[in-house]
Amino acid sequence: MSAGPVNLNRVRKQRARAAQKARADENAARFGRTKAQKMREQADADKARSALDQHRRDQE
């Protein structure tokens, strides 16, 4: 037997939260990057752009 009455609204909401968390985790794995990763990629791109600009010939 169960310990007591079960609040069906609470169970439904817990199930919905679990499904939403699973979907969020899936999206984070598929699309997400940490802030540090984004900043590192931006710094690398800036450095590469700067190096390319330094080797550019002046148009006369």
Residue pairs with C-beta under 8 A, 6 or more apart in sequence:
33 41
